[in-house]
Amino acid sequence: MRIRALTLVSATLVLGMGLPVVAQSAQATVPRGTREVHHSAHKNAAHKKVKPVLFGLNDHWENQIISDDSQDHARSGIVGTFLPWRESTMTVAGEASAVVHYSQWARSRGAIPMIDLYPPAGVTLAQIAAGDEDDALNLYAKDLAGWNHTFLLRLFPEMNGPWESYSPGYNGNTAAQFIAAWRHVYNLFHQDGASNVQFIWNPDKLLTPQAVSFARLWPGSQYVDWVGLDVYMNGANVKTVVSARAAALPSVQAIRRFTNKPLIIPEVGVSNTSRKAHWIANSVRGLASLGAKAIVWFNEALTKNTNWRFDSSSSALAAARRTLAGPLVAWPGHNGGSLTHDQALVAKGSW
C-alpha cells in the first residue's frame, strides 16, 4: 500500500501574486457497470495505435511549475495542487477567491487547473453529508461557477487508503457515508451552477489488503465525470513491478468492472532508483494503453527516499524530456495540445 504522511506543509495563499498553494502530504510507496477486462483484450489493445495523452504537473508553487516546465522542455496542460477547504490562516471566502486566482493563472499559461480539495481532519463524512460544511463548500462552488471555465476537482482522493481523515474506517467513517458525502457535494456544486467543475473519483492503486473495495466506494456514474488512479512506486517495488502499466493494471481491471468513465492519472511517480529513467520512459505508453487520457506527474521531493521529481538524476530528466517531446504526449503547443483542444478533452472525456 502507499502510505501518506500526516504532516501537511502549509502556505498562505496571496491573491494576485505568485500564489503559493498547500503542498500535499508526503508520498511513499511500499509493496502492495461493465465487463471484466480479459487478458486477450489487453493484449490486442497494446497493439492498437495509442493516442497522445495530456501531460500535467502536480507541484507546490506557481514559480516551480514555471521553472519545471522550462527544465522539462514542455508546458503543463494540467496544473495540479492541494488545498484543504478550510485553511487556518485565511477566511474561507479568501480561500475560494484564491482558488479562482490560481485557476486564472493556470489558464493564462494554457493549462487546466486541478485541485485536490479535502476537508479538515476533524470533520466526518456524516457531517459533510448532513450539510455541516455547506457554508464553505457553497463559496467554492459559487466562485468557480462565476469563473465559468473548465476545472478539475479531486474530491476525497485516495479514499481507499487508511491515511486520510475521510477514509472509511477512519474516525468512524463508513463506505455508505463516503457515497452520501460525495453525492451531497456533487449536488451542491451543480445546484450552485458549477457545471464547469469536473469531478474526479480518485482512489489509490489497489492496496494489500484492500479494506474497502473500489466498488463499495463508487458513488454512481451520474455523480462522477472522471475516474482517477494514483500510481506510485518506490525503490523496492520498482525492481519487481517494472512499469507503471504493471502497477496500474489490476486497479484498472477492477474499476472497469463497474464503470467506463474516462481515466486520468492525477498523481504518478517513481522514487529515485537506478530504474527510474526506464520507468519514466515507459510510463506514458503503458498507462495510455490502459485507457488513460491524461497523466499528471507528482513533481515533488519530499524526502531523500521519496524524491519523485524528474530531475532527481540526469538520466531521469533526460528520459522525461525525451518522453515529453515524443508522439505519445500532448501539451499546449505540442501534438495538437491547446487550451481549446484540452478543454474539450476534459469536458467530453476524449479528443
C-alpha positions as CSV (number, residue, x, y, z in Angstrom):
1,M,0.0,0.0,0.0
2,R,1.0,3.6,-0.4
3,I,1.4,5.4,3.0
4,R,0.8,9.1,3.1
5,A,2.4,11.0,6.0
6,L,0.0,13.1,8.0
7,T,2.1,16.3,8.1
8,L,1.0,18.9,5.7
9,V,3.2,21.8,4.5
10,S,1.0,24.9,4.8
11,A,1.4,28.1,2.8
12,T,-0.6,31.3,2.9
13,L,-2.5,32.0,-0.3
14,V,-1.8,35.5,-1.5
15,L,-4.1,37.0,-4.1
16,G,-2.7,38.5,-7.2
17,M,1.0,37.5,-6.7
18,G,2.9,34.2,-7.1
19,L,0.2,32.2,-5.5
20,P,1.7,29.5,-3.3
21,V,-0.6,26.6,-2.6
22,V,-0.7,24.0,0.1
23,A,1.7,21.1,-0.6
24,Q,0.2,17.7,-0.3
25,S,1.3,15.2,2.3
26,A,4.3,13.0,1.7
27,Q,4.1,10.2,-0.7
28,A,5.9,6.8,-0.1
29,T,5.2,3.5,-1.7
30,V,5.7,0.0,-0.2
31,P,4.5,-3.3,-1.7
32,R,1.0,-3.5,-2.1
33,G,-21.3,-1.2,-14.7
34,T,-19.0,-3.0,-17.2
35,R,-17.5,-6.4,-18.1
36,E,-14.2,-7.6,-16.7
37,V,-11.3,-6.8,-18.9
38,H,-9.7,-10.0,-20.2
39,H,-6.1,-10.7,-20.9
40,S,-6.7,-11.1,-24.7
41,A,-8.4,-7.7,-24.8
42,H,-5.4,-6.1,-23.1
43,K,-3.0,-7.9,-25.5
44,N,-4.9,-6.6,-28.5
45,A,-5.2,-3.1,-27.1
46,A,-1.5,-3.0,-26.6
47,H,-1.0,-3.3,-30.4
48,K,-3.5,-0.6,-31.3
49,K,-2.4,2.9,-32.1
50,V,-2.2,4.9,-28.9
51,K,-3.5,8.4,-29.0
52,P,-1.4,11.1,-27.2
53,V,-2.3,11.7,-23.6
54,L,-2.4,15.2,-22.0
55,F,0.5,15.9,-19.7
56,G,0.4,17.8,-16.5
57,L,2.3,18.5,-13.2
58,N,1.4,18.5,-9.6
59,D,3.7,21.0,-7.9
60,H,3.9,23.3,-4.9
61,W,4.4,26.8,-6.1
62,E,3.5,28.7,-9.3
63,N,7.1,29.6,-9.9
64,Q,8.0,25.9,-9.5
65,I,5.6,25.0,-12.3
66,I,7.1,27.6,-14.5
67,S,10.7,26.5,-13.6
68,D,9.9,22.8,-14.0
69,D,8.1,23.3,-17.4
70,S,11.2,25.1,-18.6
71,Q,13.5,22.4,-17.3
72,D,11.4,19.7,-18.8
73,H,11.2,21.4,-22.2
74,A,7.4,21.2,-22.1
75,R,4.4,23.1,-20.8
76,S,1.9,21.5,-18.5
77,G,-1.6,21.1,-19.9
78,I,-3.0,20.4,-16.4
79,V,-1.6,22.2,-13.3
80,G,-2.4,20.4,-10.0
81,T,-2.2,21.3,-6.4
82,F,-3.7,20.5,-3.0
83,L,-5.9,22.5,-0.6
84,P,-8.0,22.0,2.5
85,W,-11.3,23.7,2.1
86,R,-10.8,25.4,5.5
87,E,-7.3,26.9,5.9
88,S,-6.5,28.2,9.3
89,T,-4.6,31.2,8.0
90,M,-7.4,32.6,5.8
91,T,-11.1,33.0,5.7
92,V,-13.0,30.5,3.5
93,A,-14.1,33.4,1.3
94,G,-10.5,34.4,0.8
95,E,-9.5,30.8,0.0
96,A,-12.3,30.4,-2.5
97,S,-11.3,33.6,-4.2
98,A,-7.7,32.5,-4.2
99,V,-8.6,29.2,-6.0
100,V,-10.1,31.3,-8.7
101,H,-7.0,33.4,-9.0
102,Y,-4.9,30.3,-9.1
103,S,-7.2,29.0,-11.9
104,Q,-6.8,32.2,-13.8
105,W,-3.1,31.9,-13.6
106,A,-3.2,28.3,-14.8
107,R,-5.5,29.3,-17.7
108,S,-3.1,32.2,-18.6
109,R,-0.5,29.5,-19.3
110,G,-2.9,27.5,-21.4
111,A,-3.4,24.9,-18.6
112,I,-6.5,23.5,-16.9
113,P,-6.4,23.7,-13.1
114,M,-6.8,20.6,-11.0
115,I,-7.4,20.9,-7.2
116,D,-7.3,18.2,-4.6
117,L,-9.9,19.6,-2.2
118,Y,-10.2,17.9,1.2
119,P,-12.0,18.6,4.5
120,P,-10.5,19.5,7.9
121,A,-9.2,16.4,9.7
122,G,-11.9,16.6,12.4
123,V,-14.8,16.7,10.0
124,T,-16.6,13.3,9.4
125,L,-18.2,12.1,6.2
126,A,-21.6,12.0,8.1
127,Q,-21.2,15.7,8.9
128,I,-20.5,16.6,5.3
129,A,-23.4,14.5,4.0
130,A,-25.7,16.3,6.6
131,G,-24.7,19.7,5.2
132,D,-22.5,20.9,8.1
133,E,-19.8,22.1,5.7
134,D,-22.1,23.7,3.2
135,D,-21.2,27.2,4.2
136,A,-17.6,26.6,3.0
137,L,-18.5,24.5,0.0
138,N,-21.0,26.9,-1.3
139,L,-18.4,29.6,-1.5
140,Y,-16.1,27.4,-3.6
141,A,-19.0,26.3,-5.9
142,K,-20.3,29.8,-6.5
143,D,-16.9,31.3,-7.1
144,L,-16.0,28.6,-9.6
145,A,-19.4,28.8,-11.2
146,G,-18.8,32.5,-11.7
147,W,-15.3,31.8,-13.2
148,N,-17.1,29.5,-15.7
149,H,-14.1,27.7,-17.2
150,T,-13.1,24.1,-17.1
151,F,-11.9,23.0,-13.7
152,L,-10.9,19.5,-12.4
153,L,-11.9,18.7,-8.8
154,R,-10.3,15.8,-7.0
155,L,-12.8,15.3,-4.1
156,F,-11.7,13.0,-1.3
157,P,-8.8,11.5,-3.2
158,E,-7.1,8.2,-2.2
159,M,-10.2,7.4,0.0
160,N,-9.3,3.7,-0.1
161,G,-6.2,4.3,1.9
162,P,-6.2,4.4,5.8
163,W,-4.1,7.6,5.9
164,E,-6.9,10.0,5.0
165,S,-9.3,11.5,7.6
166,Y,-12.2,10.9,5.2
167,S,-11.3,7.3,4.6
168,P,-13.9,4.6,5.6
169,G,-12.6,3.1,8.9
170,Y,-11.0,6.4,10.0
171,N,-12.8,8.4,12.6
172,G,-15.9,6.2,12.4
173,N,-16.4,6.8,8.7
174,T,-18.1,4.1,6.6
175,A,-18.3,3.4,2.8
176,A,-22.0,4.3,2.8
177,Q,-21.2,7.7,4.4
178,F,-18.5,8.2,1.8
179,I,-21.0,7.8,-1.0
180,A,-23.6,10.0,0.8
181,A,-21.0,12.8,1.3
182,W,-19.7,12.6,-2.3
183,R,-23.2,12.8,-3.7
184,H,-24.1,15.7,-1.4
185,V,-21.0,17.8,-2.5
186,Y,-21.6,16.9,-6.2
187,N,-25.3,18.0,-5.9
188,L,-24.3,21.2,-4.1
189,F,-21.9,22.3,-6.8
190,H,-24.5,21.6,-9.5
191,Q,-27.2,23.4,-7.6
192,D,-24.9,26.4,-7.3
193,G,-24.4,26.4,-11.1
194,A,-20.8,25.0,-11.1
195,S,-21.3,22.6,-14.0
196,N,-17.9,23.6,-15.3
197,V,-16.4,21.6,-12.4
198,Q,-15.4,18.1,-13.5
199,F,-15.5,15.7,-10.5
200,I,-12.7,13.1,-10.4
201,W,-13.3,10.0,-8.3
202,N,-9.8,9.1,-7.4
203,P,-8.6,6.0,-5.4
204,D,-5.0,5.0,-4.9
205,K,-4.0,1.9,-6.7
206,L,-5.1,-1.3,-5.1
207,L,-3.8,-1.9,-1.6
208,T,-2.9,-5.2,0.0
209,P,-5.0,-6.0,1.8
210,Q,-7.8,-3.8,0.5
211,A,-10.1,-2.9,3.4
212,V,-12.8,-1.4,1.2
213,S,-13.3,-2.5,-2.4
214,F,-13.4,0.1,-5.2
215,A,-17.0,-0.9,-6.0
216,R,-18.2,-0.2,-2.4
217,L,-16.9,3.4,-2.8
218,W,-18.4,4.1,-6.2
219,P,-21.0,7.0,-5.9
220,G,-22.7,6.1,-9.3
221,S,-22.0,7.3,-12.8
222,Q,-24.3,10.2,-12.6
223,Y,-22.1,11.7,-9.8
224,V,-18.7,11.2,-11.4
225,D,-17.1,12.8,-14.5
226,W,-13.7,11.2,-14.5
227,V,-12.1,8.2,-12.8
228,G,-8.6,8.8,-11.4
229,L,-6.0,6.4,-10.2
230,D,-2.8,7.4,-8.3
231,V,0.2,5.2,-9.1
232,Y,3.5,5.4,-7.2
233,M,6.4,3.0,-7.0
234,N,9.3,3.2,-4.5
235,G,12.8,1.8,-4.9
236,A,12.0,-1.7,-3.6
237,N,8.9,-2.2,-5.8
238,V,10.3,-0.8,-9.0
239,K,12.7,-3.8,-9.1
240,T,9.8,-6.2,-9.4
241,V,7.0,-4.1,-10.8
242,V,8.8,-3.0,-13.8
243,S,6.4,-0.4,-15.3
244,A,3.6,2.0,-14.5
245,R,1.3,-0.2,-16.6
246,A,2.1,-3.3,-14.5
247,A,1.5,-1.2,-11.3
248,A,-1.9,0.1,-12.5
249,L,-3.3,-2.9,-14.4
250,P,-5.0,-4.7,-11.5
251,S,-6.7,-1.5,-10.4
252,V,-7.9,-0.5,-13.9
253,Q,-9.3,-4.0,-14.3
254,A,-11.2,-3.7,-11.0
255,I,-12.6,-0.3,-12.0
256,R,-13.6,-1.4,-15.4
257,R,-15.9,-4.0,-13.9
258,F,-18.3,-1.2,-12.8
259,T,-17.6,1.9,-14.9
260,N,-16.4,3.1,-18.3
261,K,-15.8,6.7,-17.2
262,P,-12.7,8.2,-18.8
263,L,-9.4,7.6,-16.9
264,I,-7.0,10.2,-15.7
265,I,-3.8,9.5,-13.6
266,P,-3.8,12.6,-11.3
267,E,-0.7,11.5,-9.4
268,V,2.1,9.3,-10.7
269,G,5.7,9.0,-9.6
270,V,8.6,6.7,-9.1
271,S,11.3,7.3,-6.4
272,N,15.0,7.8,-7.3
273,T,16.4,4.4,-8.2
274,S,18.6,3.0,-11.0
275,R,15.5,2.0,-12.9
276,K,13.8,5.4,-12.7
277,A,14.7,6.5,-16.2
278,H,13.4,3.3,-17.6
279,W,10.2,3.6,-15.6
280,I,9.6,7.2,-16.8
281,A,10.4,6.3,-20.4
282,N,7.7,3.6,-20.4
283,S,5.1,5.2,-18.2
284,V,3.1,7.2,-20.8
285,R,2.8,4.4,-23.3
286,G,1.9,1.9,-20.6
287,L,-0.8,4.0,-18.9
288,A,-2.2,5.1,-22.3
289,S,-2.6,1.5,-23.3
290,L,-4.9,1.1,-20.2
291,G,-7.0,4.0,-21.4
292,A,-5.5,7.0,-19.6
293,K,-6.4,10.2,-21.3
294,A,-4.2,12.4,-19.1
295,I,-1.2,11.9,-16.8
296,V,-0.2,14.3,-14.1
297,W,3.3,13.8,-12.6
298,F,3.8,14.4,-8.9
299,N,6.9,16.6,-9.2
300,E,7.9,16.8,-5.5
301,A,10.9,15.8,-3.5
302,L,9.5,15.0,0.0
303,T,12.4,13.1,1.5
304,K,15.6,11.6,0.1
305,N,13.9,8.3,-0.3
306,T,10.7,9.7,-1.8
307,N,12.1,12.0,-4.5
308,W,9.5,11.8,-7.3
309,R,10.9,14.7,-9.3
310,F,12.0,14.3,-12.9
311,D,15.3,15.9,-12.1
312,S,16.3,13.6,-9.3
313,S,19.0,12.3,-11.6
314,S,20.4,13.4,-15.0
315,S,19.2,10.1,-16.6
316,A,15.7,10.6,-15.2
317,L,15.5,14.1,-16.5
318,A,16.8,13.1,-19.9
319,A,14.1,10.3,-20.1
320,A,11.4,12.8,-19.1
321,R,12.5,15.2,-21.8
322,R,12.5,12.5,-24.5
323,T,9.1,11.2,-23.4
324,L,7.5,14.7,-23.3
325,A,9.0,15.5,-26.8
326,G,7.7,12.3,-28.3
327,P,4.5,11.4,-30.2
328,L,2.6,9.9,-27.2
329,V,2.3,13.1,-25.2
330,A,0.2,16.3,-25.8
331,W,0.6,19.6,-24.1
332,P,0.0,23.2,-25.2
333,G,2.0,23.7,-28.4
334,H,2.8,20.0,-28.9
335,N,0.9,17.3,-30.7
336,G,-2.2,19.4,-31.1
337,G,-2.4,20.4,-27.5
338,S,-4.0,23.8,-26.9
339,L,-6.3,25.3,-24.3
340,T,-9.4,24.8,-26.6
341,H,-8.4,21.3,-27.5
342,D,-7.6,20.2,-23.9
343,Q,-10.8,21.7,-22.5
344,A,-12.7,19.6,-25.0
345,L,-10.9,16.5,-23.7
346,V,-11.7,17.3,-20.1
347,A,-15.4,18.2,-20.8
348,K,-16.1,15.2,-23.1
349,G,-13.7,12.6,-21.9
350,S,-12.0,12.2,-25.3
351,W,-10.4,14.1,-28.2
